[in-house]
Amino acid sequence: MDATNREQVTYLSGPVIVDGDTVRDEAWIVDGGITYERPAAVEQVTRIDGWVLPGLTDFHCHVGLDAGGAVDPELAAKQAATDRDAGVLLIRDAGSPLDTSFVHERRDLPRLIRAARFIARPKRYIRNYAREIEVDELPRVAAEEARKSDGWIKLIADWIDRDAGVLTPLWPAEVVAEAIAAAHAEGARVTAHTFLTDAVGPLLDAGIDCLEHGTGMTAAHMEQAADQGVAVVPTMLQVDRFPEFAALGAARFPEYAAQMLAMHERRLEQVAAMREAGIRLFLGTDAGGGLGHGLVPQEALEWRKAGIPDDEIVAAATWGGREYLGATTLTEGASADLVVYPSDPREDVGVLSSPRAVFLRGERWV
């Protein structure tokens, strides 16, 4: 590569973990891209030592949202910057009431794959979050949100029914199938919030692409999901808050509280069983509601509690997640979206909390 006229190059004294099969000894950042060909003479070279990995992914993150609903664009940008500084350089949005398409124009913010707005029924989700519609509108609205999105939409498949006092599905199975088919016809993939066992089967039978949380999945559901290639985002930090949710509802809704506590009790065994079934698992924090941003390293530690090996966690958080979402890793000429760590996170996933350097589009932010 001819870099004679380039003023500055960053030299990465690796190892450089390109993906699960490829490790390079060293690399250079030139004009925002990564190369493994030593550049010609330049005026200045900055050297950084450490283990170099593709940027982290957060598969379940809500930029533009807080506990009260939509935030202003300035705060949304701060949320995304917090993720960036933690090494999260690719976010699959999981629903936001704010149009966050402006993030695409910001070179200082992580790459964002938007799922447009959540879809729920009136009074069957968190106030000010979702596009609330009646049952018969779901197929049409799924198609509309697909056209607004970056190739994903998200359904709320179950939530508390305050009249019944328990979690129940929001949509009839035949309407779910029509909605997923409508989104697919628009070229979008579909994911769904689901806690409840009864909501999972219709989603899988309808050909859904991904499930969020998955706390109600049975062994049969897990086998079906694995066979169909359905990914799951366990959001373990969020599930760890279920006792808090149960306590808030215990006085009025004791059966609901019992449901939440039971799912919390088996949370580690549930994720271990998903892995054993062969489901593709990805890290997602559910940031933006009751949880802050930049928590992928902490989510990784929760996965370790479920018995998932550190190297598998790192693969899911980096090149595996990026490949699933159609993003580049650290192949020759790719954008230099990478994180440098002081030691190998594949041997100790706790290292993800201590990035030595973070580069996005070749520019250093940490």
C-alpha positions, -999 to 999 in steps of 0.1 A, spaced: 0 0 0 14 34 -10 12 57 20 40 81 10 18 111 11 0 102 43 10 120 74 1 96 101 -3 59 105 -12 38 136 8 6 141 -10 -21 160 15 -45 175 -10 -74 178 -21 -102 180 -49 -90 158 -79 -113 161 -96 -110 128 -122 -137 134 -125 -172 148 -101 -186 122 -76 -159 116 -50 -142 138 -25 -117 124 7 -106 141 4 -69 134 -17 -44 114 -18 -7 105 -46 18 104 -42 40 72 -69 64 60 -95 50 84 -90 14 72 -70 -16 84 -43 -32 64 -18 -60 69 6 -46 43 33 -24 58 28 11 45 55 31 28 74 59 46 52 83 65 59 113 87 45 98 119 37 64 132 18 58 165 23 24 181 -2 7 202 5 -27 219 -22 -52 229 -48 -77 218 -68 -62 189 -104 -73 183 -133 -62 161 -155 -37 179 -181 -51 203 -217 -55 193 -248 -48 214 -277 -67 200 -304 -52 223 -299 -16 228 -323 14 228 -306 46 217 -330 75 221 -350 60 249 -351 63 287 -375 53 314 -400 80 303 -399 74 266 -382 93 238 -352 115 247 -339 144 226 -313 138 199 -285 153 220 -291 128 248 -294 100 224 -260 109 209 -245 108 245 -260 74 250 -244 61 218 -211 78 227 -211 60 261 -215 27 242 -187 36 219 -163 44 247 -170 10 262 -159 -6 229 -194 -11 214 -190 0 178 -221 -18 163 -256 -15 178 -286 -34 167 -313 -12 179 -342 -30 196 -369 -4 192 -370 34 199 -397 60 199 -371 85 186 -361 85 149 -324 78 154 -315 78 117 -294 109 123 -269 86 140 -259 73 105 -245 108 97 -224 110 128 -189 96 122 -182 98 160 -211 74 169 -213 37 166 -228 21 135 -265 16 142 -290 -9 127 -324 5 135 -355 -16 142 -378 15 140 -404 15 168 -416 -13 190 -451 -26 181 -475 -34 209 -512 -32 218 -528 -3 238 -520 -5 275 -500 -37 270 -465 -23 272 -446 5 288 -462 39 283 -447 61 256 -424 34 242 -443 15 215 -465 22 185 -497 9 200 -522 -7 176 -551 -30 175 -547 -67 167 -560 -65 131 -535 -37 123 -504 -58 130 -496 -71 95 -499 -36 80 -480 -19 107 -452 -45 106 -447 -38 70 -447 0 76 -421 -2 104 -400 -25 82 -399 2 56 -388 27 82 -361 5 96 -326 -6 87 -338 -42 81 -353 -52 115 -385 -48 133 -395 -57 168 -428 -71 182 -438 -71 218 -451 -107 220 -462 -108 257 -467 -85 286 -488 -83 317 -526 -83 313 -537 -62 342 -572 -76 341 -559 -112 343 -530 -103 366 -505 -124 346 -483 -123 316 -503 -133 284 -496 -131 247 -505 -99 229 -514 -114 194 -532 -144 180 -509 -169 163 -524 -164 129 -519 -126 131 -483 -131 142 -477 -152 112 -492 -126 88 -471 -99 104 -438 -117 102 -446 -126 66 -454 -90 58 -421 -78 73 -402 -105 54 -418 -94 22 -403 -59 28 -369 -75 32 -367 -71 70 -359 -96 98 -381 -98 128 -373 -101 165 -397 -102 195 -397 -94 231 -409 -125 249 -408 -137 285 -437 -161 284 -437 -198 273 -471 -195 255 -459 -167 233 -428 -186 219 -444 -214 199 -464 -191 175 -433 -170 169 -412 -199 160 -439 -215 139 -443 -182 120 -406 -181 110 -393 -154 133 -356 -146 130 -346 -138 166 -360 -138 201 -352 -113 229 -349 -126 265 -364 -161 258 -370 -168 295 -401 -189 288 -385 -212 261 -389 -249 267 -365 -276 257 -387 -282 226 -387 -245 218 -349 -245 220 -345 -274 197 -369 -258 172 -351 -225 174 -317 -242 168 -331 -262 138 -345 -230 123 -314 -209 129 -333 -185 152 -309 -164 173 -316 -155 209 -305 -125 229 -307 -135 266 -303 -100 281 -291 -114 313 -286 -81 331 -322 -73 325 -334 -107 336 -315 -102 368 -339 -74 376 -370 -96 376 -372 -97 414 -374 -59 413 -403 -61 388 -420 -88 408 -418 -67 440 -434 -38 423 -463 -58 412 -467 -83 440 -495 -65 459 -518 -62 429 -506 -91 407 -492 -119 429 -494 -145 400 -474 -122 378 -448 -117 405 -446 -155 408 -440 -158 371 -412 -133 372 -395 -149 402 -397 -183 386 -380 -171 354 -353 -153 375 -347 -185 395 -338 -205 365 -321 -178 344 -286 -193 345 -298 -228 337 -320 -214 309 -291 -198 291 -269 -228 296 -296 -250 280 -299 -226 250 -262 -230 244 -264 -268 248 -293 -269 223 -271 -252 197 -288 -218 195 -268 -189 183 -266 -165 213 -257 -128 211 -250 -102 238 -275 -75 244 -278 -52 274 -314 -38 270 -298 -4 277 -320 27 274 -349 19 297 -340 11 332 -304 2 324 -275 25 314 -254 23 283 -220 8 278 -228 -25 297 -217 -51 272 -186 -60 293 -209 -66 323 -233 -86 302 -204 -108 292 -196 -115 329 -233 -126 334 -228 -151 305 -198 -165 323 -220 -172 354 -241 -194 331 -211 -215 323 -204 -202 288 -166 -203 281 -148 -169 278 -137 -175 242 -173 -182 231 -185 -151 248 -159 -130 230 -167 -146 197 -204 -137 201 -196 -102 212 -172 -94 183 -167 -112 150 -197 -136 154 -221 -108 161 -208 -86 133 -209 -114 108 -245 -122 117 -255 -86 112 -237 -83 79 -209 -61 92 -172 -64 85 -147 -78 110 -110 -69 106 -104 -81 71 -80 -64 48 -93 -29 38 -122 -29 63 -130 1 83 -108 2 114 -136 -4 140 -116 -21 167 -107 -23 203 -73 -29 218 -71 -47 252 -41 -52 275 -45 -90 275 -65 -116 257 -102 -114 265 -107 -149 252 -88 -161 283 -104 -137 307 -136 -120 295 -133 -95 324 -107 -77 303 -135 -63 281 -141 -37 308 -106 -23 304 -100 -12 267 -66 3 261 -78 20 229 -110 23 209 -110 31 172 -141 39 152 -137 45 114 -100 47 121 -103 75 146 -93 69 182 -118 77 209 -102 60 240 
